[in-house]
Every structure is written in C-alpha cells, then in structure tokens.
Amino acid sequence: MVLQYKLKSSKKAGKWKDYKGKFTLKLPVAKYDFRLLSSNKKKILVPSGNYKKVLKRFRQIEFFKRR
C-alpha cells in the first residue's frame, strides 16, 4: 500500500506525493490531506482524509490481510 499526501489549500495543493515519513513534511500534519492507494497505485483504498483516519484504515487492512 502507498500513502500519499498534499496540501489542503486548494490553490497551492499541487499533485499527490508519496509519503516517506515525517521528515518529508515541512508543515504540521494537520495542514495536509492523505490518501491510501493499493501497492500498484491503481486502486484508491481511502480517497482523502486526515492522517489519523487514513492510518486507522491502513492498520485495519493490514490486520485482516495477515489473519
């Protein structure tokens, strides 16, 4: 699965970038939108949301995948 982020502001939002960790962000996590994609980046698993919501869904998917 791939986690991506972009700024929340609509004017300077830009394109989605791969999230490689906290060190890639210049602003606090609350200022970004996140989304979760399948590993081949063809299917959107979580369209857009805050960091907590997306990570919660990521953990759910991982839990049931390994069950």
Secondary structure as GFF3:
##gff-version 3
##sequence-region A 1 67
A	DSSP	beta_strand	2	7	.	.	.	ID=ss1
A	DSSP	beta_strand	17	18	.	.	.	ID=ss2
A	DSSP	three_ten_helix	22	24	.	.	.	ID=ss3
A	DSSP	three_ten_helix	29	31	.	.	.	ID=ss4
A	DSSP	beta_strand	32	37	.	.	.	ID=ss5
A	DSSP	beta_strand	44	49	.	.	.	ID=ss6
A	DSSP	alpha_helix	51	65	.	.	.	ID=ss7
###
